[in-house]
Each structure stands twice: as C-alpha cells, then as structure tokens.
Amino acid sequence: MAKDYRIISADSHLQIAAERWTARIPAKYRDEAPRTVEMPDGTEATVSGIDGKPNLFTSGKLVGLPYENRTPVGGHYDTSPGSGSPEQRLREQDMDGVDGEVLFTHFGGASYYRGIKDPGASKATIHAWNEFLAEEYCVVAPQRLIGMGMLPETGVADAIEEMEYCARAGLKGAYLSRFPDGGDMPSPQDDRFWAAALDLDMPLVGHVAFSLGGGRPSTIPYARDLNEVAAGVDPFSKFSQYAFRGAVNALQMVFTGVFDRFPRLRFYFAETQTGWIPHFLEILDDQYDRHIHWAERLAGLKKLDRQPSEYIREHFSWGFMRNAVGVRARHEIGLKSMMWATDFAHAESDWPESLRVIEEVFAGVPEDERRLMLGGNAIGYFHLDPTPPVQSEAARAAVADAS
C-alpha cells in the first residue's frame, strides 16, 4: 500500500457526555437540555426533554474488541474509544492509520433530540452542539476533525440561519435529518435552503436516510400518502421497492424537481454501503418506465426530463465501509460517487485495524482508483486541503506494518 495516501473516513461519529457541551445552552432552556443518566444495567444514556426517552450509549463496548466480547450494554462516555477529547481522537486516528474523519454526531442528527418539544429549546440545543464542535473540538485540528454541523427541523428559516453559522464557524458540512422545512417530503419552501447552500458552497450530508414520520405535513398535493413507502400503492414505493438506505429520499428529491431547479446541487448519504446500487439503478429505470404513466395520470407526478438513474448518478454520493462487492462494482456505481469510511466509534467499525480491512476490500484496485475512494472524493466534496496533514510516528509505523 502506498504510504502517501490521504485516508479519510467519510463517516465517523462523535458521541460524548452531554455535560461536556450543554453549558452553552441558554439557562432558560436547561430543563429540556440533554443530560447523561445511568441505566439499571450500568449503561449510560442521554435524555433530552422533560419526559424524553433515554438513548443508550451503545458505542463503548461495540468497537475495538473481538466480536465475541462485544456487547451493547455497559458503555460509558468517559472510558470509551471515540468519546473523549480531540487530542484523544487524533491519537485514535493515528492508531488506525487514518488521516482525518468526517464527524457526524448521533446517527439520527437533530432527530436524536426529538424529546425536546419546545422549538426554541431544540434550536438552542443544536446550536450549542455546533458551537462546541466548531469552537472547542474541531478547531484543534480542522483538517483531521472534519465536523458536520447539525441543522434544526423547525423550518427553512431556522435551517438556513444555522447553516450560515456553520459556514462562518468553519464546519465542513451541513447535516440534515429531514428535509429543510422539517418535513418528510420536499416542499416548495425548501428551495430557499437549496439556493442558500449553493450560495454558501456548503456541502450537504445525511446519515443513512432521513427520518420518516412525525414531520411537517407536505404541501405537495400528491405527497399526501407517499410516506407509506412499504405499502406498494404509491409511485415512490414502486420506483424504490428494490432500493436501500437513502434511496427513497434521493428519489423524493429527483421526482419533485429539485435537481432540475438546482442542477449544481449534490448530496452525500453516509453509511449506505454500495453493493446494492447497480441493481437499484437498473431496476429503477425499468420501474419508472412501467409506472410513470399511471403515476402521472392518477397522482400528478410529472415525467422526468431524463431517466431517474441519471439523476442519481449525477447528484448523489454514497458512503461504504467493509463492502468489497460494492468496490468491485465501482464502475457501475460511479467511481467518484463512493466514499470509504470506518464508522468509528460504532459497531460496524474495524478500528484500530482499518488498514488491514482496506487491503482486504480494495484488493486488486488500481492505485488511482483507491485514492479517490479512500480520500480524494471526500477531499473534493468537502473542500478540504489536498495536502496531507503531518502524521505522527505512530501512524507512519502503522502504515508500515500494514504494507
């Protein structure tokens, strides 16, 4: 393996005890602020809101251990990999041979804090996290700690305001957990957000897929029942019935004309894996040809200017981890649409043995193609400095050992 690779995990997570950052939330909202509690089995959890449901911290004992020793219970923030100081995180990157990480927070983004019912408290909580991420955590090494700012689910104006802060503060991407207006479907109001993102040159990201259910009601007439994506009775469920993570949201954007109105817009869904995508793209076009005619007559869904697979190839990128079949299919997926990741510190991570996994997954892949998937695509998408950061002796030794 070449020793001058820029290896970037395009999907990692930072989950830390709430008390590390919630002092930034205004005092009037502290009653609803996230807080750490210990469950009867000893596992720590985060509770948000007055009557919020505990969200268990499961990362602590699901990473860095032999599979037979892993468990989702008993995790503690202050003793677990991936949940400490920025200096600890840099050491953990060095141990893994990784030059930098795109840092999501909890996998649900703003939806993780849905126990907070007051919109003001919700916005304040998300802003406090972004402040902590930008001003205290990522600032230690911004080319290696590549923070994704969370966006609120309380409407387009709030989402734009927070995205503008994230851009000013130096965060490298804006993390949506719903469509910008807070709904389960794109809305006409979202266009203000897409335009603002392009004006700011702000990369847009989602993790796995957007939340479904409980969002703002759609103002699109034919969208009334389209969230029933498993029912098999609406156009989207037909077009996406052989799809996987993030695909439904991608099709929602395609079929509501987002990319016809904003042809420069792109979106990255992390932790989707990629082996399913060639099959999805082939069947998508077939399903579209079969069903678009009745969908146009009965549901008012407009025909596209191009085949739907063309929109997906042009406007979306996808994150993958240990997915050799996806790498083998890279030319059918689109080489520049794939970003490798560790998912550290979650259960799918192979930390601290990512270099070994890279050799396994990328066996036989030409060096220039490896470079793109292991870091080049992330450098381009997130507007990173292409000059590799100075690596520690520990990282250089790890790379040497893996070669």
Beta strands, then each sheet from edge to edge (+ up, - down):
strand 1: 8-13
strand 2: 35-38
strand 3: 44-47
strand 4: 55-56
strand 5: 100-104
strand 6: 145-150
strand 7: 173-175
strand 8: 204-207
strand 9: 267-270
strand 10: 316-320
strand 11: 338-340
sheet 1: 1+ 5+ 6+ 7+ 8+ 9+ 10+ 11+
sheet 2: 2+ 3- 4+
end
